[in-house]
Amino acid sequence: MDVSAVAAALFEEATAVDERRVLALSGARRRGYDALESLLESLPVPITETTLVGPDDRLRCEHLPQANASELLGTTRTVISLDAHDGLRPNALGKVVGAVDGGGLLVFLTPPLEEWPDERGAFDESLAVPPFGLEDVGGRFRHRLVETMRIHRGIGIVDLETETVVDDGLTHPAPRLVDGSDESVLESEPGLGFTAGTGPDAPPDARFPAEAYEACLTADQRDAVAALETLSPAGTDEPNVTDESDEPDEPQAVVLEADRGRGKSSAAGLAAGAFAADGLDVLVTAPRSRNAAAIFERAGELCETLPDCDAPTSGARRLETASGGRVRFLEPAAAVGGVDGGGDASGGAGEALEAADIVIVDEAAALPVAVLEALLAADRVAFATTVHGYEGAGRGFSVRFRDRLAEGDHEVTERTLLEPIRYAAGDPVEVWAFRALLLDARPPVEPLVADAEPETVEYRRLEPDDLLADEQLLREAFGLLVLAHYRTEPNDLARLLDAPNLEARALLHEGHVVSVALLAREGDLPPETRATMYEGGRVSGNMLPDVLTSQLRDESAG
């Protein structure tokens, strides 16, 4: 068995069709790393485009623990290796998958797949809430994950223990048109887009330079860039014209929504470069500076193509133009708190926002709702956010913040980007990730439950085994939880299936979920745990006993 040959074939096919592939190396960790090192040496991928996500820094490439997988948001890698031997955080899996570029490979190091659901790791320890122990935590999430890996296209599986290729993962796609002989096919094929530099035409009344639109790779991206023009100061009907009147601008906000890999950050970067070339001050914020890398890359590239727009950089996240404009980065706390991390003096809270002409917020769904609301102090602000990826922090943006934005003073322009850029449409790894993590889970559509009445519904206890066996029931119940609570995330799917202290109840109308309640069992703690709580110790997952014991000084309350 030649693991490197299996990886090479997957990589070659992924590159040929601009899709992604997964290779699962199932077996002992040592065997997994031996195979991983061998295949990485054989693939034509620079070490700078490779990342290992796992507990130990075993390779020469970039290393991140699963807890820090958020650092991959807004970035791409050609090969990412995910070590799940010590446990798997569902949130980390979602972030890692989203960072693999088109033509790239996700290498998944796992225990033997038949044994993996019964093993327990670090994430499972977080589910073992007292009085339950690690042995009470289920393995249904991993069982379901393994089953999805076995049935979905584009996922190769190698059993290192038996030295067999269980599935080569090759999809043998039909050849794509590359010679341009049928232009109608090229134009209608989603995901093929435009070649950089020959992008869609600028709108007739465009304020941005034509180069900004020529750099777009899809019509969706062009529309997003055009939408960002609404952030221009009032009176700039022509490119490079600023408003000199004392008339205050009406506050403007732009929301760019898309699944991962649709080019929303790049669109924001093109707009940032155009604004800076026009002499404006653009403040960019994101959970981490590396999450905004695409914005600064696209802004710099655009400025290089514009006449009389010298754009020297000072530091990794700061760009200045000859016209006096600039694009600079601030951490969210600094942006809303007035502390200018770029070296500029700034006074009280919000002054950094007030000083900027334009504010761009990338990976917005990964920021707390309170921070998002504080960013509305800016008169002209854009939010770029992922629709289904949760970006690691639930659905606060779409469930709570969108209502706040609609009720505020900003005139809101919204654009949704559907055409993939990072990888081709129909990418099998995206399809698998959505299924495995239920990233697109939804409650039943309204016509199915429109006639639901208290007399027509059935009360049902949702046993974890029943949820595992009934995909529709699981999708509808979890989809309703996502809609109901803004911080629901992929980790919660594992909690719903495996946490021993949680129980779910539902009302069903003709087999469809119309209401769901998630119950957490607390208390019934052993005497030694109650004594620890009485002395001030904290016990996870037992909020009510904690309050009663610490505040009422009733040791028996636990």
C-alpha positions in Angstrom: 0.0 0.0 0.0 1.4 3.4 -1.0 -0.3 6.2 1.0 1.7 8.8 -0.9 0.3 7.5 -4.2 -3.3 7.7 -2.8 -2.7 11.3 -1.6 -1.1 12.3 -4.9 -4.0 11.0 -6.9 -6.5 12.9 -4.7 -4.4 16.0 -4.9 -4.1 15.8 -8.7 -7.8 15.3 -9.2 -8.6 18.2 -6.8 -6.2 20.5 -8.6 -7.6 19.5 -12.0 -11.2 20.5 -11.1 -10.5 23.2 -8.5 -12.2 21.2 -5.8 -11.0 19.8 -2.5 -10.5 16.3 -1.2 -10.2 14.6 2.2 -7.8 11.8 3.0 -8.5 9.9 6.3 -5.6 8.0 7.8 -7.2 5.6 10.2 -5.0 3.8 12.7 -2.5 4.3 15.5 -1.1 7.9 15.8 2.5 6.9 15.1 1.5 5.1 11.9 -0.6 8.2 11.0 2.3 10.6 11.4 4.7 8.3 9.5 2.3 8.3 6.6 1.6 12.0 6.9 5.3 12.9 6.7 5.8 10.7 3.7 2.9 12.1 1.7 3.7 15.7 2.5 7.2 15.1 1.2 5.8 13.8 -2.0 3.2 16.5 -2.7 4.3 19.6 -4.7 3.1 21.9 -1.9 5.4 24.4 -0.1 5.7 24.1 3.6 4.3 27.6 3.9 1.0 26.4 2.5 0.7 23.6 5.0 -0.7 23.6 8.6 -1.0 20.9 11.2 -3.9 21.3 13.6 -3.4 19.1 16.7 -2.0 18.8 20.2 1.7 18.5 19.2 4.1 20.4 17.0 5.4 17.4 15.1 6.1 18.8 11.7 8.1 21.7 10.2 5.0 23.5 9.1 2.7 25.9 10.9 1.1 24.4 14.0 -2.1 25.2 15.8 -4.0 23.4 18.5 -7.6 22.7 17.9 -8.6 25.4 20.4 -6.9 28.0 18.2 -8.4 26.9 14.9 -10.1 30.3 14.7 -6.8 31.7 13.6 -7.5 30.0 10.2 -10.6 32.1 9.6 -10.1 34.4 6.6 -7.0 32.4 5.4 -6.4 29.5 3.1 -4.0 26.6 3.0 -3.3 24.0 0.3 -2.9 21.2 2.8 -4.2 21.0 6.4 -3.7 18.0 8.6 -6.1 17.6 11.5 -5.0 15.2 14.3 -8.1 13.9 16.1 -6.4 11.2 18.2 -6.8 13.1 21.4 -10.4 14.2 20.6 -12.2 16.3 18.0 -13.8 19.6 18.6 -16.7 20.0 16.0 -16.1 23.7 15.9 -12.5 23.1 14.9 -13.4 20.8 12.2 -15.7 23.4 10.6 -13.0 26.1 10.7 -10.4 23.7 9.3 -12.5 22.6 6.4 -13.3 26.1 5.4 -9.6 27.1 5.2 -8.7 24.4 2.7 -8.2 26.1 -0.7 -9.5 24.8 -4.0 -7.2 22.1 -5.3 -6.2 21.4 -1.7 -6.3 18.4 0.6 -7.5 17.9 4.2 -5.6 15.0 5.8 -7.6 13.6 8.8 -5.6 11.6 11.3 -8.0 9.4 13.3 -8.0 6.3 15.5 -9.3 3.1 13.7 -12.7 4.2 12.4 -14.5 1.2 13.9 -13.1 2.0 17.3 -13.2 5.8 17.2 -16.9 6.3 18.4 -16.1 4.4 21.5 -13.0 6.4 22.4 -13.1 9.4 24.6 -11.0 12.6 24.2 -10.5 16.1 25.6 -13.8 17.4 24.1 -15.7 14.6 25.7 -14.3 15.6 29.1 -16.1 18.9 28.7 -19.4 17.0 28.3 -18.9 14.9 31.4 -20.7 17.3 33.7 -21.0 16.1 37.4 -22.4 13.9 38.6 -21.8 12.2 35.3 -18.4 10.8 34.4 -16.5 10.4 31.2 -17.8 6.8 30.8 -21.3 8.3 30.5 -20.5 10.5 27.5 -21.8 9.0 24.2 -20.0 8.5 20.9 -22.9 9.2 18.6 -21.4 12.3 17.0 -18.3 10.5 16.0 -20.4 7.5 14.8 -22.4 9.8 12.5 -19.3 11.6 11.4 -17.6 8.3 10.4 -20.7 7.2 8.5 -20.8 10.5 6.5 -17.1 10.0 5.7 -17.8 6.6 4.3 -20.7 7.6 2.1 -19.7 11.0 0.7 -17.8 11.6 -2.5 -14.3 12.9 -2.4 -13.2 11.3 0.8 -10.4 8.8 0.7 -10.0 6.3 3.6 -6.8 4.4 4.3 -6.7 1.7 7.1 -3.1 1.9 8.3 -3.6 -1.1 10.6 -4.5 -3.5 7.8 -2.6 -1.5 5.2 -5.6 -1.3 2.9 -7.2 1.5 0.9 -10.8 1.4 2.0 -11.8 4.1 -0.5 -9.5 6.0 -2.9 -11.8 9.0 -2.7 -11.6 9.7 -6.4 -14.8 11.1 -8.0 -13.7 10.8 -11.6 -15.5 14.0 -12.6 -16.4 14.8 -16.2 -13.8 17.0 -18.0 -14.5 20.7 -17.6 -14.3 23.0 -20.6 -11.0 24.9 -20.7 -10.5 26.0 -24.3 -13.3 28.6 -24.4 -14.9 26.9 -27.5 -18.3 27.2 -26.0 -18.6 30.6 -24.3 -22.2 30.0 -23.2 -21.1 27.0 -21.1 -18.4 29.0 -19.4 -20.6 31.9 -18.6 -23.4 29.8 -17.1 -21.2 27.4 -15.2 -21.3 28.5 -11.6 -18.0 28.7 -9.9 -15.9 29.1 -13.0 -16.1 32.9 -12.9 -13.8 35.3 -14.6 -10.0 35.4 -15.0 -8.4 38.0 -12.8 -7.9 41.2 -14.8 -10.7 40.4 -17.2 -13.5 40.6 -14.7 -17.1 41.9 -15.2 -17.6 45.4 -16.4 -18.0 48.2 -13.9 -21.5 49.6 -13.5 -22.2 52.6 -15.7 -22.3 55.0 -12.7 -19.4 53.4 -10.8 -17.5 55.6 -8.4 -14.7 53.1 -8.0 -12.0 52.8 -10.7 -12.6 50.3 -13.4 -9.6 48.3 -12.1 -11.5 47.4 -9.0 -14.2 45.6 -11.1 -11.7 44.0 -13.5 -10.2 42.3 -10.4 -13.5 40.7 -9.5 -13.8 37.0 -10.3 -17.6 36.6 -10.3 -20.6 38.7 -11.0 -21.6 38.3 -7.3 -18.3 39.8 -6.3 -18.8 42.7 -8.7 -22.2 43.3 -7.2 -20.7 43.3 -3.7 -18.0 45.8 -4.7 -20.7 48.0 -6.2 -22.7 47.8 -3.0 -19.7 49.0 -1.0 -19.6 52.1 -3.1 -22.7 53.3 -1.1 -20.2 53.9 1.8 -18.6 56.8 -0.2 -19.2 60.2 1.4 -22.2 62.1 0.1 -21.6 63.9 -3.1 -19.0 61.5 -4.6 -20.9 60.9 -7.8 -17.7 60.8 -9.7 -14.6 58.8 -8.9 -12.0 60.5 -6.8 -14.4 63.3 -5.8 -15.0 64.0 -2.1 -17.8 66.0 -0.5 -16.8 69.4 0.8 -20.3 70.5 2.1 -21.2 70.7 5.8 -24.3 68.6 5.2 -24.0 65.5 7.4 -24.0 62.1 5.6 -26.9 59.7 6.2 -25.4 56.7 8.0 -24.7 53.8 5.7 -24.2 50.2 6.3 -23.4 47.3 3.9 -23.8 43.6 4.8 -22.1 41.0 2.7 -23.2 37.5 3.4 -21.9 34.3 1.9 -20.8 30.8 2.6 -17.0 30.3 3.0 -15.0 30.8 -0.2 -17.3 33.2 -2.1 -14.9 36.2 -2.1 -16.6 38.5 0.3 -13.4 39.5 2.0 -11.7 40.1 -1.3 -14.6 42.3 -2.4 -14.1 44.3 0.8 -10.4 44.5 0.1 -11.0 45.9 -3.4 -13.3 48.5 -2.0 -10.8 49.4 0.8 -8.1 49.9 -1.8 -10.4 52.1 -3.9 -11.3 54.2 -0.9 -7.7 54.6 0.1 -6.7 55.6 -3.4 -9.3 58.3 -3.1 -7.6 59.7 0.0 -10.0 58.1 2.6 -9.1 56.5 5.9 -10.3 52.9 6.1 -10.3 51.1 9.4 -10.5 47.3 9.2 -11.3 45.1 12.2 -11.7 41.4 12.6 -11.3 38.8 15.5 -7.6 38.6 14.7 -5.3 40.5 12.3 -4.6 37.4 10.3 -8.3 37.0 9.6 -8.2 40.3 7.6 -5.2 39.2 5.5 -7.3 38.9 2.3 -8.5 42.5 2.7 -5.0 43.9 2.8 -3.8 41.7 0.0 -6.6 42.7 -2.4 -6.3 46.4 -1.4 -2.5 46.4 -2.0 -2.9 44.5 -5.3 -5.5 47.1 -6.5 -3.4 50.0 -5.5 -0.5 48.6 -7.5 -2.6 48.7 -10.7 -3.9 52.2 -10.2 -2.0 55.2 -11.7 -0.5 57.7 -9.2 -1.4 55.4 -6.3 1.9 54.4 -4.6 0.9 52.3 -1.6 3.8 51.5 0.7 3.0 49.3 3.6 4.1 50.0 7.2 3.7 46.8 9.1 1.8 43.7 8.1 -1.7 45.3 8.5 -1.3 49.0 7.3 -1.3 50.4 3.8 -0.9 54.1 2.9 -1.4 55.7 -0.5 0.2 58.7 -2.2 -3.2 60.5 -2.0 -3.1 60.5 1.8 -5.5 57.6 2.2 -4.8 54.5 4.2 -6.1 51.1 5.2 -5.2 50.1 8.8 -6.1 47.4 11.2 -7.3 47.6 14.8 -8.4 44.8 17.1 -12.1 45.0 17.9 -11.5 46.1 21.5 -9.2 48.9 20.3 -11.6 49.9 17.5 -14.6 50.4 19.9 -12.5 51.5 22.9 -10.5 54.2 21.2 -7.1 52.7 21.7 -5.4 52.9 18.3 -3.1 49.9 17.8 -1.7 51.5 14.7 0.3 54.0 16.7 -2.1 57.0 16.3 -3.3 59.0 19.3 -6.9 58.4 20.1 -9.1 59.5 22.9 -12.1 58.0 24.5 -14.3 55.1 23.6 -15.4 55.1 19.9 -13.0 57.9 18.7 -11.2 55.5 16.5 -14.5 54.7 14.7 -15.4 58.4 14.5 -11.9 59.3 13.1 -12.2 56.7 10.2 -14.0 57.6 7.0 -14.9 53.9 6.4 -15.0 50.9 8.8 -14.9 47.3 7.5 -15.7 44.4 9.8 -14.5 41.0 8.5 -15.5 37.7 10.0 -18.3 39.6 11.7 -20.2 36.5 12.9 -17.2 35.6 15.1 -17.6 38.8 17.1 -19.8 39.2 20.2 -23.1 41.0 19.5 -22.1 43.8 22.0 -19.0 44.5 19.9 -21.0 44.5 16.7 -23.5 47.0 18.2 -20.6 49.2 19.3 -19.2 49.3 15.8 -22.4 51.0 14.7 -21.0 54.2 16.1 -19.3 54.5 12.7 -21.4 56.4 10.1 -20.2 54.2 7.2 -19.6 50.6 8.1 -19.5 47.3 6.2 -19.9 43.8 7.7 -18.7 40.7 5.9 -20.0 37.5 7.4 -20.4 33.8 6.8 -23.9 32.4 6.4 -23.6 28.8 7.4 -20.1 28.4 8.9 -21.0 30.0 12.2 -17.4 31.3 12.1 -16.9 29.7 15.4 -19.2 31.7 17.5 -22.8 30.8 16.8 -25.4 32.8 14.9 -25.3 36.1 16.9 -25.0 38.2 13.8 -27.9 36.8 11.9 -30.2 36.0 14.8 -29.7 39.1 17.0 -27.6 41.7 15.4 -29.5 41.9 12.1 -32.6 43.1 14.0 -30.6 45.7 15.8 -29.1 46.9 12.5 -32.6 47.1 10.9 -33.9 49.2 13.8 -31.0 51.6 13.8 -30.3 54.8 11.9 -28.1 53.3 9.1 -29.5 52.8 5.6 -28.6 49.2 5.0 -27.5 47.7 1.7 -27.3 43.9 1.5 -25.7 41.5 -0.9 -25.4 37.7 -0.8 -22.6 36.0 -2.7 -23.5 32.6 -4.0 -20.8 31.8 -6.7 -17.8 30.0 -5.2 -14.3 31.4 -5.8 -12.1 29.5 -3.5 -13.2 26.2 -5.0 -15.6 25.1 -7.7 -19.3 24.8 -7.3 -20.4 21.4 -6.0 -17.2 20.9 -4.1 -17.7 17.5 -2.4 -15.9 18.5 0.8 -18.3 21.4 1.3 -21.2 19.1 0.8 -19.8 16.7 3.3 -19.0 19.4 5.9 -22.5 20.8 5.7 -24.0 17.3 6.2 -21.6 16.2 9.0 -21.9 19.4 11.0 -25.5 20.3 10.0 -24.3 23.8 9.0 -27.4 24.3 6.9 -29.9 22.8 9.4 -33.3 24.4 9.2 -36.7 23.9 10.9 -39.4 22.5 8.7 -40.6 24.8 6.0 -43.7 26.8 7.1 -46.3 25.0 4.8 -45.5 21.7 6.6 -46.4 23.1 10.1 -48.8 26.0 9.2 -51.8 24.0 10.5 -50.2 23.0 13.8 -52.4 23.5 16.8 -52.1 22.4 20.4 -54.6 19.7 19.7 -52.7 18.4 16.6 -49.2 18.1 18.0 -47.6 15.1 19.6 -45.3 15.5 22.7 -42.2 13.4 22.3 -39.0 12.8 24.2 -36.1 13.0 21.7 -33.8 10.2 22.6 -30.2 10.6 21.3 -30.4 7.2 19.6 -33.6 8.3 17.8 -32.0 11.5 16.6 -29.1 9.5 15.3 -31.3 7.1 13.4 -33.6 9.8 11.9 -31.8 12.4 9.9 -34.9 14.5 9.2 -35.8 14.6 12.9 -32.2 15.6 13.8 -32.0 18.3 11.2 -35.3 19.9 12.1 -34.7 19.8 15.9 -31.1 21.2 15.6 -32.2 23.7 13.0 -34.8 25.0 15.4 -32.2 25.3 18.1 -30.0 27.2 15.8 -32.8 29.6 15.0 -33.9 30.0 18.6 -30.5 30.7 20.2 -27.9 32.8 18.6 -24.9 31.0 20.1 -25.8 27.5 18.8 -22.7 26.1 17.1 -21.4 22.7 15.8 -20.1 21.8 19.3 -23.8 21.8 20.3 -24.6 19.1 17.8 -22.2 16.8 19.7 -23.7 18.0 23.0 -27.2 17.2 21.8 -26.1 13.7 20.8 -23.6 12.8 23.5 -23.9 14.9 26.6 -25.3 12.8 29.5 -26.8 15.7 31.3 -28.9 17.0 28.4 -32.3 15.8 27.3 -34.5 17.1 24.5 -38.3 17.3 24.3 -40.3 18.3 21.2 -43.8 18.9 19.9 -44.3 17.3 16.5 -47.0 18.0 13.9 -47.5 15.2 11.4 -43.9 14.1 12.1 -42.3 17.5 11.8 -40.8 19.4 14.8 -42.6 22.6 15.6 -41.2 23.2 19.1 -38.1 21.9 20.9 -36.9 22.3 24.5 -33.4 21.4 25.6 -33.2 20.4 29.3 -30.1 20.3 31.5 -30.2 18.0 34.5 -28.4 19.5 37.5 -27.8 18.4 41.1 -27.7 15.0 42.7 -24.0 15.6 43.3 -21.9 13.4 45.6 -21.2 14.7 49.1 -17.6 15.5 48.4 -18.6 17.6 45.4 -21.2 19.5 47.4 -18.6 20.2 50.1 -16.3 21.6 47.4 -19.0 23.8 46.1 -19.9 25.0 49.6 -16.3 26.1 50.2 -16.4 28.2 47.0 -15.4 25.7 44.4 -17.0 25.8 41.0 -18.7 22.8 39.4 -19.4 22.9 35.7 -22.9 22.4 34.4 -24.6 22.9 37.8 -25.6 26.6 37.9 -28.6 26.3 40.2 -26.9 24.1 42.8 -24.0 26.5 42.7 -26.2 29.6 43.3 -28.2 27.9 46.1 -25.1 26.5 47.8 -23.0 29.6 47.6 -25.6 32.2 48.2 -28.0 30.5 50.6 -25.2 28.5 52.2 -27.2 25.3 51.9 -24.8 22.5 51.3 -27.7 20.0 50.7 -28.9 22.1 47.6 -26.5 20.2 45.4 
